[in-house]
Amino acid sequence: MAASGSHPRSFARLAAAAILVITVMVGPAAAASPTQGIQDQASTATSEGGSPALAPLEVDDPAVTSGLAWHLDAIGARAAWRASLGATVTVAVIDTGVDHTHPDLLGQVSRKASCLDTGGEMSACRPGAADDDGHGTHVAGLIAARADNGIGTAGVAPRAQILAVRAAEHACPDTSSCQASADPADLAAGIDWAVDAGAAVVNLSIDPGRRVPNVLVDAIDNAWRAGSVVVMAAGNTSSGPLMFATGAALMVTSTDRAGNLAPYAPSLDAARVAVAAPGGRDGDTPWSCHVDGRAIGVLSTYARNQGDGSGYACLSGTSMAAAQVSGGLALLLSMGFSRDEAVERLVLTATKGRGLADGQIDLAAAVAEPHPPGVTFRHDSLDNGAPTPPDEPVAVVGPFARESSPARRLPSVWWFVVGGGLALGLAAELTMRISGRRSRESEPPGNPNT
């Protein structure tokens, strides 16, 4: 890939962020960047064939076959699966924990830790990462839910492994609804623990606030120096974080189904290096977040002891977008790209848009040839070797419940309409007959034909 500073949008800027220095270098005007071939190949495939060079991989997950998991094709994930499934790459999810017994996550979670109340000390993290909120399970599913297992949905990198780190919790009374919260020191300890445990990518789907706390910036920069990369959501407020205070994190904003900056998402055009991915919009209902509906949010796994109990939910936000970027990096790292090459490839093949910084990621273009030495297409099995989950009872709630679809209720509505119409018709006929009989009875005797 391009040497540091050889492209005006070089990934070297992210490394420079660790010391809060911005350096932009431009090579000679006549010299083409080594990454130019990537962009040419991606644009040629699109302009000549109207679709990515790699055909989308067909799987049997109902959210994928129905289009409910619309975000996968929006970023070219199914086409990218022809080149990589993310095997051998570990992604840490620093969040509210993960429901590792979820049928769509069986075999996907390799280690678990709780880093609550650590005071920032990695050594204070302890085993276990139960999810009492649902958010962390949603993020984990977007990254690495199993694919082609006949149930639910699929992650962007369905053969990647998840390190589940609980560093945030749902600290609300049972009768109230609120977002999970986290101590920045615990988030920092979680990052340190994950990097020490071998995570190549660290996903931080949190709202960083206007200024990211120093303890968190230090952990992000330490992860970079250790060879990992932290992918951080930009938050769900239009102001977003101060771009000079995010350390070496790869920031992510959110798009809607049309590929535009989502209404709640901050513009990252001023960021050194940042990308976008689908985060959807707020406002899904049980009818839209359904295999027979059209979701405006993003579907993924959900803690089964939360929400409607179905184990799936449609959420929206930059948290969802960040998870897809983390999954995309896993695909590239699995192919043999170095960390710097993977992030630069992701940035340079993104689709530009207003507010989207370097653009919305395009994984089909990112995995396409030409490749640097040592990078190749992989042909891993979609089967992760985990045991087949026991048969679940027929869903009566949630995105895969047949009873939840308005379309399934149409027959009962039509029966009501038709039945009501027949009843009115019979009543009108009876009224006319009674009226006719009374008219005949009131007529004088004689020939009715005169």
C-alpha positions, 0 to 999 in steps of 0.5 A: 500500500501507499507509503506514509504521506504519499497520498493526500488522504493518507492513513498516516494522519491517524498515526499522527493523531496519537500526538495530536499533530496533523501532517499532510504530504502530497507527492509529485503531481505526475506520480500516481499513488500506489493505491490508484489502481484500487480506485480504478478497479473499483470504479471500473467494476461499477461503471461497466457491470453496474455492480461490484466485480464480486457477486454477492454470496447467497446464504440462508439467513432469513434477515438476509434473504428477505432484505431485512439486513439491508445494511450488508448489501449497502456496504458490499459485505456479501460480495466481500465474503467471496474474498474473506469471512474474517477468519483468524481475526479477533475483534473486541467489543467494549460495551455492555457485555454479550449474550454468548449463548445466543443461537446466532453467536454460538462459537463466536465469542472466544473470551469474556471479561467484566471491566466494571469498577476497575479504576482504570486498572486492566488487572482488575478485570475479571471473567464474565460479560453478561449483557443486561442491556442488549446493546453489546449483543447487538454490536457483536452480532453486526460484527460476527453473527453466524451466517448461513445457519438458517436463522436470524441474521449474519455479521459483516465478518461471520468467521471473526472471533469476538472478545466480549468486554463489559465496561458499560452497564444499564444503571436504570431502575427497572421501571425506567428506560435509559441508555447504558453508561460507562466510566471512561476509566473502565473503558480504558481498562477494557481496551487495555485488556482486549489488546493484551488478549490479542484483539486486532480490532477494538470496537468502541460503540459509545458516545464519546461526548464533546471531548474524549477523556484523557484516560480513554485517549491514552488507552486508544493511543496505546492500542495503536502503538501495540499494533491494534486499531480502535474503531469509535462511534462518533456519537448521536449528536450533530456536534460530535466530538472535537476532532483533535481530541480523539487520539488515534481512533478511527471515527465512524459516522452514520448513514441512512438507507439512502446513503446520506448522513443520518439526521442524528449523526455528526458530520466528520468532514473535518476529521483527519481520517474517518468513514461512515457506515449504515446506522439507519434512522429512528422510528422502527415499529414491530411491522417495519422491523420484520421480514415482511416489512422495510426497516429503517434501522439496523437489525442485529442480535439482541440479548434474549433477556431484554426487549421483546425476548426474541433475541433480535432488534432494529436499532439506529445510531453510530454504534451500529455503523462503527460495528460494521467498520470493525467487521470490515477491517476483520475481513481485510486483516484476514486476507493478510493486509497489515493494520495500516494497509487494511485501514488505508484500503478501507478509506481509499475505496469508500464512497464519498458523500457530504458529511461522511469524511472519507466516505461510506465503506465499500467492502466489495471494492476494498477486497478487490484486486490488485493486492499488495504482496502477501494478501490473497482471497481466502476460502474459509467455510461459513461453518464455525464448527459450533454445535447446532443450537436446539430447535427454538419454539416458533417465534410469536414476537420479534422480526421473525414472527409470522404473526407480527406481519401486517401482511399476515393480518390482511386476510382477517381484515378482508374477511371482515370487509367481505363479511360486513359487505355481505351482511349489509347486502342481506339486510338491504335485500330483506328490507326491500322484500318487506317493503315490497310486501307491504306495498302489495298489501296496500294496493286496491283489488284489481288487475295489477297489469292495468 
